[in-house]
Amino acid sequence: MKGTLPRQGTSRKPGPPHKQSTSRKPSAPRKPATPRTTNTSRRPSRRAVVLFTGVCLALAALVATGVTMLRHDRTSEVASLDGHPVTRDELLFHMRRLAPTVQNELRNKYHLWGAIDWNAKAGDKTALQRLETRALDEIWRDKTTLILAKEQGLIDSVDYADFLAGVAKENQSRADAIAAGQTVYGVAQFSPEEYYTHRLTELTTSLKKRLSADVGKPLWVTDADVRHAFDADRNAWSANATTYRYSELVVPVPAGASSDYAARLQRRVAAAGRLAAVAPGESGAKLTTGTYDGSGSTGLNAHDQDLMAVLGTLAPGQISAPVTGTGQITYYELDSKKVDEDKAFADYRQRIRQSLLEEKFNKFLQRRVKSSDIEVNTSAVDAINAKDVQQ
């Protein structure tokens, strides 16, 4: 221990006891002592040796730990995207998150019933292989989004371990705020799956905003782009600025009517070609006319929504398919349709811009994924089994 070992060259052996002289003669003067020479090439002290040895051992342990961690990282890495590792735990996270969706898709596509056997074939692959492929495709897209977010300075890391640390930090922050009596919006505690969706949505929104903010940005949408999209599909963008004039024929179904009453009525309507020509021949039929303003000034109740769903598919002069209700059958005929294009464009241009931005972002992301350097350790992926997913 420090201070317990004497420094080299400082300890001396004790000499023999000094006898008192019995001679009365004056003693002869002593010769001056010969000065001792100092050896400048002393050996290192024992304490220095101990300290040096300790440092070496510590460094050796640190190197061994680093090698072990590096070896662990390499063995846990199952894929990479542009040099960013995808760990086994990360892949399993996505597989478990997507398992319910893939199960439903497999049931619908292959008419499977009951619990999914992940080891059973679904087409030319097992269900587990399809889940792995789906999870990796999700990782390529999502991790590319995270890499873009890092390039834009929105986050510091795209690694899965840092994501988990972020979940813990967010939950602790919310717990501290609740304990302090502060208002916390949303859930009190995120599950990893909930936080993943929340975080990815926030980052995607921020990316769209940043990458479309100025001229020259990859997602920039011009006014000309918006106008072109409007002109290319005016019907899709004109509902809120369209005025419909229509006729409505309500025909009560007679008590005890035969099972083919509706079919015979349909034939009479088709033959007449106009609802006004059908009404006089149907007992108790009621014919009315009306105007529907698509801007929503008449309300957004269920009747208006149903009416819009019917009128929006008709051209002037056309009669709708029969709408069957309790004890009655209703037909609609579109008499005229007028579109205020200036109002339509004003009402919809922000939606059109957002739609074009979404489309540009998806294509931009697809190109980025396609040009990425993707590597997959197939043996490591194949080592994942159904039990790993179900844990």
Buried (B, 14 or more C-beta within 10 A) or exposed (E): EEEEEEEEEEEEEEEEEEEEEEEEEEEEEEEEEEEEEEEEEEEEBEBEEEEEEEEEEEEEEEEEEEEEEEEEEEEBBBBBBBEBBBBBEBBBBBBBBBBEEBBEBBBEEEEBEEEBEBEEEBEEEBBBBBBBEBBBEBBBBBBBBBBBBBEEEBBEEBBBEEBBEBBEEBBEEBEEEEEEEEEBEEEEBBEBEEBBEBBBEEBBEBBBEBBBEEEEEEBBBEEEBBEEBBEEEBEEBBBBBBBBBBBBBBBBBEEEEEEEBBEEBBEEBEEBEEBEEBBEEBEEBEBEEEEBEBBEEBEEEEEBEEBBEBBBEBEEEEBBEBBEEEEBBBBBBBBEBEBBBEBBBEBBBEEBBEBBBEEBBEEBBEEBBEEBEBEBBEEBBEEBEBEBBEE
